[in-house]
Amino acid sequence: MYKSMLVAVDGSASGRKALELACHLAKVDNAELHILHVPEVLPHEATLIWGIGAVAIGDELKEMEVLANRIMTSAESEAKKLGVNNIHTHVEKGEPARTILKQAEVLSVEVIVLGTRGLGDLAGLVMGSVSHKVASSAKCGVITIR
């Protein structure tokens, strides 16, 4: 049914379910699986103020990069365990919904798989979730899982 698909993972339980579903579909169809993680970063350098000192966001970005690598290593390992052979991993910075949509087009995937409840913040409840934005704007199929 599908020759290529993209699954968005963020380290959440919902992201894990999306990965498991995408792996099942990829295995059944012997499809190419693109695993994408989009860590959210600030669009400019900033400083956090803690009491009387300041902490540069650059330190936080290094931690975010380490976490992103852990998430991708774990996701790729899980996909292999679940029997997927053709796996590509991608870590892209940016606003998650836009980045997922852009990567889906760049990679020419037939379907995007993602969870409905990730690690989004309160703004997601007000402005719309990543899954809603992706589902309403994608030019390919979208499968969401709770």
LODREN-474118 format. One record per residue: y, x, z of N, C-alpha, C in turn; chain; residue in three letters. Coordinates in pm, whole numbers, plus 50000, padded with zeros to 5 digits. Example, Ala and Ser with C-alpha at 12.3 -4.5 7.8 and 13.67 -1.06 7.14 Angstrom:
// residues 2
ATOM     nv     nu     nw    cav    cau    caw     cv     cu     cw  sedren  bapa
ATOM  49431  51319  50780  49550  51230  50780  49670  51320  50780       A   ALA
ATOM  49775  51285  50708  49894  51367  50714  50003  51290  50787       A   SER
***
This chain:
// residues 146
ATOM     nv     nu     nw    cav    cau    caw     cv     cu     cw  sedren  bapa
ATOM  49880  50081  50000  50000  50000  50000  50127  50086  50000       A   MET
ATOM  50133  50190  50088  50249  50278  50093  50207  50420  50057       A   TYR
ATOM  50293  50487  49979  50269  50627  49944  50346  50721  50036       A   LYS
ATOM  50460  50672  50085  50541  50755  50177  50616  50665  50274       A   SER
ATOM  50628  50714  50397  50699  50637  50499  50773  50732  50593       A   MET
ATOM  50871  50675  50661  50950  50748  50759  50939  50675  50891       A   LEU
ATOM  50909  50749  50997  50908  50690  51130  51013  50762  51214       A   VAL
ATOM  51097  50683  51281  51201  50738  51367  51149  50743  51510       A   ALA
ATOM  51158  50859  51572  51112  50875  51710  51228  50928  51795       A   VAL
ATOM  51231  50885  51921  51338  50930  52011  51287  50968  52149       A   ASP
ATOM  51155  50972  52166  51099  51007  52295  51076  50886  52385       A   GLY
ATOM  51112  50766  52338  51094  50646  52419  50954  50586  52397       A   SER
ATOM  50917  50492  52482  50788  50422  52467  50786  50345  52336       A   ALA
ATOM  50898  50285  52300  50907  50210  52175  50892  50303  52054       A   SER
ATOM  50950  50422  52064  50936  50521  51957  50792  50567  51943       A   GLY
ATOM  50722  50577  52055  50580  50616  52052  50496  50509  51984       A   ARG
ATOM  50525  50382  52013  50452  50273  51948  50477  50275  51797       A   LYS
ATOM  50601  50302  51758  50634  50311  51616  50556  50424  51550       A   ALA
ATOM  50546  50537  51619  50470  50650  51566  50323  50613  51549       A   LEU
ATOM  50265  50547  51649  50124  50508  51640  50100  50413  51524       A   GLU
ATOM  50189  50316  51505  50174  50223  51393  50189  50295  51260       A   LEU
ATOM  50290  50380  51249  50311  50455  51125  50191  50544  51094       A   ALA
ATOM  50134  50605  51195  50017  50690  51175  49898  50608  51126       A   CYS
ATOM  49880  50491  51183  49771  50403  51139  49789  50368  50991       A   HIS
ATOM  49910  50328  50953  49938  50292  50814  49922  50412  50721       A   LEU
ATOM  49971  50527  50764  49962  50648  50682  49817  50689  50662       A   ALA
ATOM  49737  50678  50766  49596  50715  50756  49522  50622  50661       A   LYS
ATOM  49542  50492  50677  49475  50392  50592  49511  50414  50445       A   VAL
ATOM  49638  50442  50418  49684  50456  50280  49687  50601  50230       A   ASP
ATOM  49648  50695  50317  49659  50837  50285  49802  50870  50239       A   ASN
ATOM  49897  50818  50312  50038  50830  50276  50103  50953  50337       A   ALA
ATOM  50214  50990  50277  50298  51098  50329  50379  51040  50444       A   GLU
ATOM  50378  51109  50559  50449  51061  50678  50562  51156  50713       A   LEU
ATOM  50683  51103  50713  50801  51178  50755  50837  51132  50895       A   HIS
ATOM  50837  51225  50989  50875  51193  51127  51017  51244  51147       A   ILE
ATOM  51106  51154  51188  51247  51187  51201  51294  51166  51344       A   LEU
ATOM  51367  51264  51396  51433  51250  51526  51581  51275  51503       A   HIS
ATOM  51665  51186  51557  51810  51197  51543  51872  51203  51682       A   VAL
ATOM  51891  51324  51735  51958  51333  51866  52106  51297  51846       A   PRO
ATOM  52157  51214  51935  52297  51176  51925  52383  51288  51983       A   GLU
ATOM  52482  51330  51905  52574  51433  51950  52717  51385  51933       A   VAL
ATOM  52806  51443  52012  52948  51409  51999  53000  51470  51870       A   LEU
ATOM  53093  51404  51802  53144  51454  51675  53238  51574  51689       A   PRO
ATOM  53271  51614  51812  53361  51727  51833  53325  51796  51965       A   HIS
ATOM  53368  51919  51979  53345  51994  52103  53420  51924  52217       A   GLU
ATOM  53357  51915  52330  53420  51848  52444  53383  51923  52571       A   ALA
ATOM  53449  51887  52678  53421  51947  52807  53401  51836  52909       A   THR
ATOM  53294  51848  52987  53271  51753  53094  53332  51809  53222       A   LEU
ATOM  53399  51725  53297  53460  51768  53422  53371  51723  53537       A   ILE
ATOM  53328  51817  53619  53243  51789  53735  53315  51842  53858       A   TRP
ATOM  53378  51751  53932  53448  51794  54053  53562  51888  54017       A   GLY
ATOM  53555  52012  54064  53664  52106  54038  53634  52200  53921       A   ILE
ATOM  53514  52190  53863  53479  52278  53752  53463  52201  53623       A   GLY
ATOM  53442  52276  53515  53421  52214  53384  53294  52273  53323       A   ALA
ATOM  53221  52191  53251  53098  52235  53185  53113  52209  53037       A   VAL
ATOM  53096  52310  52954  53109  52294  52810  52992  52213  52756       A   ALA
ATOM  53020  52126  52663  52917  52044  52601  52819  52132  52525       A   ILE
ATOM  52861  52250  52484  52772  52342  52413  52642  52366  52489       A   GLY
ATOM  52649  52374  52622  52529  52391  52703  52438  52270  52691       A   ASP
ATOM  52498  52152  52690  52422  52028  52673  52356  52024  52537       A   GLU
ATOM  52425  52073  52435  52369  52073  52300  52245  52161  52291       A   LEU
ATOM  52246  52274  52361  52128  52361  52363  52010  52289  52426       A   LYS
ATOM  52036  52218  52536  51930  52141  52602  51880  52031  52510       A   GLU
ATOM  51971  51967  52437  51934  51860  52345  51844  51915  52233       A   MET
ATOM  51876  52035  52187  51795  52098  52082  51654  52129  52132       A   GLU
ATOM  51643  52177  52255  51513  52204  52315  51434  52074  52327       A   VAL
ATOM  51499  51968  52374  51434  51838  52387  51391  51784  52251       A   LEU
ATOM  51476  51798  52150  51442  51753  52014  51317  51825  51963       A   ALA
ATOM  51310  51954  51988  51192  52030  51945  51067  51984  52018       A   ASN
ATOM  51080  51952  52146  50965  51900  52222  50919  51766  52167       A   ARG
ATOM  51014  51679  52139  50981  51546  52086  50909  51561  51952       A   ILE
ATOM  50960  51648  51865  50899  51664  51733  50761  51730  51741       A   MET
ATOM  50746  51829  51826  50616  51894  51842  50512  51795  51892       A   THR
ATOM  50552  51715  51989  50463  51613  52045  50428  51508  51941       A   SER
ATOM  50527  51461  51866  50503  51358  51764  50412  51410  51654       A   ALA
ATOM  50435  51532  51609  50350  51590  51504  50207  51608  51554       A   GLU
ATOM  50193  51655  51676  50060  51672  51735  49986  51539  51745       A   SER
ATOM  50058  51435  51789  49999  51301  51801  49956  51249  51663       A   GLU
ATOM  50041  51270  51563  50008  51224  51427  49881  51292  51375       A   ALA
ATOM  49868  51420  51403  49748  51493  51361  49625  51439  51433       A   LYS
ATOM  49640  51413  51563  49528  51357  51641  49485  51222  51588       A   LYS
ATOM  49582  51146  51537  49553  51013  51486  49505  51015  51340       A   LEU
ATOM  49485  51135  51286  49423  51148  51155  49514  51155  51034       A   GLY
ATOM  49643  51177  51056  49736  51188  50943  49737  51334  50896       A   VAL
ATOM  49726  51353  50765  49719  51488  50710  49849  51536  50648       A   ASN
ATOM  49923  51447  50586  50043  51486  50514  50167  51452  50596       A   ASN
ATOM  50207  51545  50683  50314  51522  50781  50432  51615  50755       A   ILE
ATOM  50552  51559  50759  50675  51638  50749  50764  51599  50866       A   HIS
ATOM  50821  51696  50935  50909  51665  51048  51053  51700  51011       A   THR
ATOM  51144  51619  51065  51287  51636  51037  51366  51608  51164       A   HIS
ATOM  51459  51695  51195  51556  51670  51302  51692  51673  51234       A   VAL
ATOM  51762  51561  51241  51893  51549  51177  51994  51499  51279       A   GLU
ATOM  52111  51559  51278  52216  51516  51371  52301  51406  51306       A   LYS
ATOM  52354  51319  51389  52442  51214  51339  52421  51084  51413       A   GLY
ATOM  52489  50982  51365  52473  50849  51422  52334  50800  51378       A   GLU
ATOM  52249  50759  51470  52109  50731  51437  52085  50636  51320       A   PRO
ATOM  52146  50519  51319  52118  50422  51211  52156  50479  51075       A   ALA
ATOM  52275  50533  51064  52320  50590  50936  52230  50705  50892       A   ARG
ATOM  52191  50788  50986  52110  50904  50953  51970  50862  50909       A   THR
ATOM  51913  50764  50975  51781  50713  50936  51789  50657  50794       A   ILE
ATOM  51891  50576  50766  51908  50518  50633  51926  50625  50526       A   LEU
ATOM  52008  50725  50557  52034  50833  50461  51905  50910  50431       A   LYS
ATOM  51830  50944  50536  51706  51020  50517  51602  50938  50440       A   GLN
ATOM  51598  50809  50464  51504  50723  50390  51535  50730  50240       A   ALA
ATOM  51662  50732  50205  51700  50741  50064  51672  50880  50008       A   GLU
ATOM  51713  50983  50081  51692  51121  50036  51543  51150  50013       A   VAL
ATOM  51460  51100  50103  51315  51126  50096  51242  51025  50007       A   LEU
ATOM  51312  50924  49961  51255  50819  49874  51132  50754  49936       A   SER
ATOM  51142  50720  50063  51028  50654  50129  51025  50506  50093       A   VAL
ATOM  50908  50449  50105  50890  50307  50073  50913  50217  50193       A   GLU
ATOM  50896  50273  50313  50911  50193  50434  50958  50281  50550       A   VAL
ATOM  51038  50221  50637  51083  50284  50760  51014  50211  50875       A   ILE
ATOM  50961  50286  50970  50898  50228  51089  50977  50275  51210       A   VAL
ATOM  51019  50181  51296  51091  50221  51416  51076  50116  51524       A   LEU
ATOM  51097  50160  51646  51088  50071  51761  51214  49988  51776       A   GLY
ATOM  51201  49876  51848  51317  49790  51868  51397  49827  51991       A   THR
ATOM  51336  49897  52086  51409  49939  52206  51389  50087  52227       A   ARG
ATOM  51488  50165  52191  51479  50309  52210  51557  50351  52332       A   GLY
ATOM  51620  50464  52320  51697  50519  52432  51846  50492  52417       A   LEU
ATOM  51883  50393  52334  52022  50360  52312  52094  50319  52438       A   GLY
ATOM  52226  50327  52433  52307  50296  52551  52357  50152  52549       A   ASP
ATOM  52444  50120  52643  52501  49986  52654  52576  49947  52527       A   LEU
ATOM  52636  50044  52461  52708  50014  52337  52615  49951  52235       A   ALA
ATOM  52488  49989  52236  52391  49931  52144  52375  49782  52165       A   GLY
ATOM  52386  49738  52290  52376  49595  52318  52497  49519  52266       A   LEU
ATOM  52612  49585  52268  52735  49521  52225  52752  49528  52073       A   VAL
ATOM  52730  49646  52015  52757  49667  51873  52634  49648  51784       A   MET
ATOM  52519  49629  51841  52398  49612  51762  52308  49732  51774       A   GLY
ATOM  52180  49706  51780  52085  49815  51799  52063  49893  51671       A   SER
ATOM  52008  50011  51685  51975  50095  51570  51878  50021  51480       A   VAL
ATOM  51775  49960  51539  51674  49891  51456  51736  49775  51377       A   SER
ATOM  51830  49703  51439  51896  49593  51369  51979  49645  51252       A   HIS
ATOM  52055  49752  51276  52138  49810  51170  52051  49860  51055       A   LYS
ATOM  51941  49926  51088  51853  49979  50984  51789  49864  50906       A   VAL
ATOM  51736  49765  50977  51669  49653  50912  51763  49576  50820       A   ALA
ATOM  51887  49564  50858  51980  49485  50777  52043  49565  50662       A   SER
ATOM  52029  49697  50662  52095  49778  50559  52001  49861  50472       A   SER
ATOM  51876  49871  50507  51784  49957  50433  51758  49904  50293       A   ALA
ATOM  51738  49996  50200  51706  49961  50062  51555  49962  50039       A   LYS
ATOM  51480  49992  50145  51334  49991  50138  51282  49897  50247       A   CYS
ATOM  51152  49885  50259  51096  49802  50363  51120  49860  50502       A   GLY
ATOM  51125  49774  50601  51143  49817  50741  51043  49742  50827       A   VAL
ATOM  50972  49816  50911  50881  49758  51006  50931  49796  51145       A   ILE
ATOM  50956  49697  51229  50996  49725  51367  50885  49681  51459       A   THR
ATOM  50873  49753  51571  50769  49720  51668  50830  49723  51806       A   ILE
ATOM  50784  49632  51889  50833  49623  52027  50741  49694  52121       A   ARG
***
